């Protein structure tokens, strides 16, 4: 089963950016995410268009978060990346005339819509500031010699 991890990846990138005062290059973010800089530029380009990040070219340039972390929710980011499918499950459509299949699919459709609504509601309640606070709490609870021991970028 294929899983879409774009939301997780984008949130990960944003939290790395939040840990830095200076702009981060696509190359540095790509290294942290173990991907190619073009992937980072594509992702962040969409977030720039939505007003969440900005980029500056040239020496000392890179990507920065444009809004306060408390003003950005997981739902905002989910919407900005194009609202990928939340459910990996689906229903059969092999026999659309079958009344049993129709009854099963109607029940599944209602359940999927309800589950997605709940999930999106939760996404709207979680801010990047809360995610950053959770990271810092985890970092404080785990002995390490430096932040680099916990942040790979």
FIZA-356092 format. One record per residue (C-alpha): chain; x, y, z. Coordinates in Angstrom, 1 decimal, decimal comma. Each point is the difference from the previous one (the first is absolute). Layout:
   kette        X        Y        Z
       A        X        Y        Z
...
% end
This chain:
   kette        X        Y        Z
       A      0,0      0,0      0,0
       A      1,4      3,4     -1,0
       A     -0,1      2,7      2,7
       A      0,3      3,7     -0,8
       A      2,5      1,5      2,5
       A      0,0      3,5     -1,5
       A     -1,7      1,6      3,0
       A      2,4     -1,6      2,4
       A      3,0      0,9     -2,2
       A     -1,1      3,7     -0,3
       A     -0,6      0,3      3,7
       A      3,4     -1,5      0,6
       A      1,7      2,5     -2,3
       A     -1,9      2,9      1,6
       A      1,1     -1,0      3,5
       A      3,6     -0,2     -1,1
       A     -0,4      3,5     -1,4
       A     -1,5      1,2      3,3
       A      3,1     -1,2      1,9
       A      2,2      2,4     -2,0
       A      0,0      3,8      0,2
       A      1,8      0,3     -3,4
       A     -1,4     -1,1     -3,3
       A      0,5     -3,6     -1,0
       A      1,0     -1,0     -3,5
       A     -1,8     -2,6     -2,0
       A      3,2     -2,0      0,1
       A      0,2      0,0      3,9
       A     -3,7     -0,9      0,3
       A      0,4     -2,7     -2,6
       A      2,9     -1,5      1,9
       A     -2,0      0,0      3,2
       A     -2,9     -1,7     -1,8
       A      2,2     -2,3     -2,0
       A     -1,5      1,1     -3,3
       A      1,0      2,2     -3,0
       A      0,0      3,8      0,3
       A     -2,5      0,2     -3,0
       A     -2,5     -1,9      2,1
       A      0,4      2,5      2,8
       A     -0,3      3,0     -2,4
       A     -3,2     -1,5     -1,5
       A     -1,6     -0,5      3,4
       A      1,0      3,3      1,4
       A     -0,9      1,8     -3,2
       A     -3,6     -1,0      0,6
       A      0,2      1,1      3,7
       A      1,5      3,4     -1,2
       A     -3,0      0,4     -2,3
       A     -2,3     -0,6      2,9
       A      1,9      2,6      2,1
       A      1,6     -2,3      2,6
       A      3,6      0,3     -1,0
       A      2,2      2,3     -2,0
       A      3,3     -0,4     -1,8
       A      2,9      2,4     -0,7
       A      2,6     -0,6     -2,6
       A      3,7      0,7      0,2
       A      2,6     -0,2      2,7
       A     -1,7     -0,6      3,4
       A     -3,3     -0,8     -1,7
       A     -2,2     -2,9      0,4
       A     -3,4     -0,9      1,4
       A     -1,6      1,4      3,1
       A     -3,5     -0,4      1,6
       A     -2,0      3,2     -0,7
       A     -2,7     -0,3      2,7
       A      0,0     -0,7      3,7
       A      0,0     -3,7      0,8
       A     -3,1      0,4      2,1
       A     -1,8      1,4     -3,1
       A      0,6     -3,0     -2,1
       A     -2,0     -3,2      0,5
       A      0,5     -3,5     -1,4
       A     -3,3      0,6     -1,9
       A      1,5      3,1     -1,6
       A      3,0     -2,0     -1,3
       A     -2,2     -2,9     -1,1
       A     -2,1      2,4     -2,1
       A      3,2      1,7     -1,4
       A      1,4     -3,3     -1,2
       A     -3,1     -0,8     -2,0
       A     -2,1     -2,0      2,5
       A      1,4     -3,5     -0,7
       A     -2,3     -2,9      0,7
       A     -0,3     -0,8      3,6
       A     -1,3     -3,5     -0,2
       A      1,9     -2,8     -1,6
       A     -3,1     -2,2      0,1
       A     -2,7      0,1     -2,7
       A     -2,9     -2,1     -1,1
       A     -0,7     -2,4     -2,8
       A     -1,5      1,2     -3,2
       A      0,2     -3,3     -1,9
       A     -3,8     -0,5     -0,2
       A     -1,7      3,4      0,2
       A     -3,4     -1,5     -0,6
       A      0,3     -2,4      2,9
       A     -2,3      1,2      2,9
       A      2,3     -1,6      2,6
       A      3,0      1,9     -1,4
       A     -2,1      3,2      0,0
       A     -1,1     -0,5      3,7
       A      3,6     -0,7      1,1
       A      1,4      2,9     -2,0
       A     -2,6      2,4      1,4
       A      0,9     -1,0      3,6
       A      3,8      0,3     -0,8
       A     -0,5      3,4     -1,7
       A     -1,7      1,4      3,1
       A      2,6     -1,5      2,3
       A      2,9      1,4     -2,1
       A     -1,6      3,5     -0,1
       A     -0,5      0,0      3,7
       A      3,5     -1,2      0,7
       A      1,5      2,6     -2,3
       A     -2,0      2,8      1,5
       A      1,3     -1,0      3,5
       A      3,5     -0,2     -1,2
       A     -0,1      3,4     -1,8
       A     -1,6      1,5      3,2
       A      3,0     -1,3      2,0
       A      2,4      1,3     -2,6
       A     -1,5      3,4      0,4
       A      0,6     -0,1      3,8
       A      3,8     -0,8     -0,2
       A      2,3      2,9     -0,6
       A      3,7     -0,1     -1,0
       A      0,7      1,6      3,3
       A     -1,4     -3,0      1,8
       A      2,0     -2,4     -2,2
       A      3,2      2,1      0,8
       A     -0,9     -0,1      3,7
       A     -0,3     -3,8     -0,1
       A      3,3     -0,3     -1,7
       A      1,7      2,2      2,6
       A     -1,7     -2,0      2,8
       A      1,4     -3,2     -1,5
       A      3,4      1,5     -0,4
       A      0,0      1,2      3,6
       A     -1,0     -3,5      1,3
       A      2,8     -1,8     -1,9
       A      3,6      0,6      1,0
       A      2,2      1,1     -2,8
       A      3,1      2,1     -0,6
       A     -1,5      2,4     -2,5
       A     -3,1      0,8     -2,0
       A      1,7     -1,7     -3,0
       A     -0,4     -3,3      1,9
       A     -3,8      0,5     -0,4
       A     -0,3      2,0     -3,2
       A      1,4     -1,4     -3,2
       A      0,6      3,1     -1,9
% end
